[in-house]
Amino acid sequence: MRSDRVPVAIIGGGFSGTILAAQLARRGVSSALIDGSGRVGKGVAYSTAEPAHLLNVRAEGMSAWAGEPDHFARRFEAEGGDPRGFAERRLFARYLGEILDEASAGGRTRVVEAFATGARRDDGGWIVELADGGSLAARVLVLAIGNQEPETLASFASAGERYIANPWGEAARAAVQDLADSGGSALLVGTGLTMVDLVLSLDAAGHRGRIVAVSRRGQVPRSHGDFDPSPVEQRDVPHGSVRALWRWLRRRSAAVGWRAAVDSLRPHSQRLWQSLDPEQQRRFVRHARPWWDVHRHRIAPEVARTIAGLIGEGRLEVIAGRIVGTERVGDALQVTVRRRGSANPQTLPFAYGFNCTGPLHTIGRTRDPLLRSLLDAGQVRPDHLGIGLEVDERSRAAPGERLWALGPLTKGRYWEIIAVPDIREQAAAVAEDIAMELADEPAI
Ligand SMILES: Cc1cc2nc3c(=O)[nH]c(=O)nc-3n(C[C@H](O)[C@H](O)[C@H](O)COP(=O)(O)OP(=O)(O)OC[C@H]3O[C@@H](n4cnc5c(N)ncnc54)[C@H](O)[C@@H]3O)c2cc1C
């Protein structure tokens, strides 16, 4: 049984945790990077082995290091890629792996392959409990556990193994292969980036059956495309009101094109978000988010062409509507869908249904044992919207308690904190804050 001491314990070895460990190593601070999923140095987004899964940000925007904008682009170019192009996600995983290897080789980062099941305060620091029965004492604790798994869809309660709750798991891979072999129909609930990934996986596996994707509005991520950037000053954008911001965005889109208008808000998005009061933020999440997500988080043009081609061939249908019932009949699912604006529901047969609705929205419903225990003990609190954890302006989840949170867990405060360009800045700032916090203490 393990019982060690480290200055910093980072829970979660996805992009957020990995780049934080590397940033700390650069500052001479040692850390343990704890992840039990077998995906250390990759996380959920970059552990795909599927060549068709491309980054949705151009290579020139994907540097892991704050202040070194072309760090990944140079790596991509060395392999014959175009910095303005979209690399395979598995190449980005190799790049992150190299960064982790470098930090580990320098002796400052130690990978601990285990799930954390709990954490408690002890002697001014933290004790992290691990699923393998071991524990680890640390002066500082950082939560970098990413998005939480989606809630299970109640309408699929009777579907058994024909319902795939986690589209990133082993069961999903097996279902994709089964669909490719049998040619059966697939139902994807959700029409965002997860749906796009799954359609690409099905296509790459040789599936030639029918795919139906359903969401309330039927909005699909838009394609990247070339445009002339049209930057704006922060003072030129209305703050404090979703309605005023929306009007501005519409006018600006008409003048310079929607891609230029949306991207011109990137440098200001965190301050814009923070200028909205909680009611305005709720309004944004409820009404504006579906539009914002598909225009802001765009897909590579080659991916968009594949999706458009499948729709054109009639192999993929995107429905705006709602699932009103599901019944398991033998090996198939009979799913009743009500299309938006139609009074007559339609029942369709599928071999599998996949939950592609994206991450859990209500943090209080997390099933992660570590997060659950910290929430139950009141050591962390949901943010004012309940979508992540409450953190201060330095991403400290509990000021004075040496507890930080990183990445999507902090979206209530920052909103735009799910993509690499935003997380790398946060990781650099948190590393600096931790290094200063520990500066006066003798090394362990
Ligand atoms: C499919 C997909 C594609 C994306 N593509 C892009 C892109 O092209 N460009 C871009 O900028 N952004 C992209 N993103 C967004 C972004 O890169 C991710 O949101 C970001 O990588 C988040 O990283 P993370 O480390 O915070 O979380 P994660 O990657 O989710 O990593 C968290 C890790 O914590 C581990 N963990 C959780 N709980 C525990 C525990 N109790 N104990 C130990 N370990 C635990 C998990 O196993 C996991 O490995 C994508 C996201 C997804 C999902």
The ligand as an ORCA input file, in Angstrom:
! r2SCAN-3c Opt
* xyz 0 1
  C     -14.053     14.877    -27.964
  C     -13.449     16.199    -27.637
  C     -12.680     16.865    -28.590
  C     -12.108     18.102    -28.304
  N     -11.353     18.723    -29.243
  C     -10.757     19.909    -28.942
  C      -9.907     20.577    -29.890
  O      -9.723     20.111    -31.022
  N      -9.318     21.736    -29.530
  C      -9.513     22.289    -28.293
  O      -8.959     23.336    -27.996
  N     -10.321     21.689    -27.387
  C     -10.925     20.516    -27.687
  N     -11.712     19.890    -26.764
  C     -11.893     20.538    -25.464
  C     -10.725     20.410    -24.520
  O      -9.489     20.107    -25.045
  C     -11.045     19.549    -23.333
  O     -12.205     20.017    -22.757
  C      -9.875     19.590    -22.389
  O      -8.945     18.705    -22.921
  C     -10.273     19.303    -20.983
  O      -9.202     18.663    -20.352
  P      -9.259     18.219    -18.868
  O      -7.909     17.708    -18.573
  O      -9.763     19.351    -18.031
  O     -10.362     17.089    -18.802
  P     -10.330     15.568    -19.314
  O      -9.688     15.453    -20.624
  O     -11.722     15.082    -19.172
  O      -9.387     14.833    -18.275
  C      -9.776     14.614    -16.944
  C      -9.118     13.348    -16.470
  O      -9.385     13.218    -15.067
  C      -9.567     11.853    -14.789
  N     -10.313     11.730    -13.529
  C     -11.593     12.087    -13.290
  N     -11.919     11.831    -12.008
  C     -10.816     11.272    -11.445
  C     -10.523     10.792    -10.152
  N     -11.436     10.811     -9.173
  N      -9.293     10.281     -9.903
  C      -8.347     10.258    -10.893
  N      -8.577     10.706    -12.146
  C      -9.795     11.209    -12.410
  C     -10.310     11.313    -15.984
  O     -10.153      9.921    -16.093
  C      -9.639     12.073    -17.121
  O      -8.582     11.348    -17.688
  C     -12.307     18.665    -27.032
  C     -13.087     17.995    -26.070
  C     -13.654     16.773    -26.366
  C     -14.469     16.065    -25.320
*
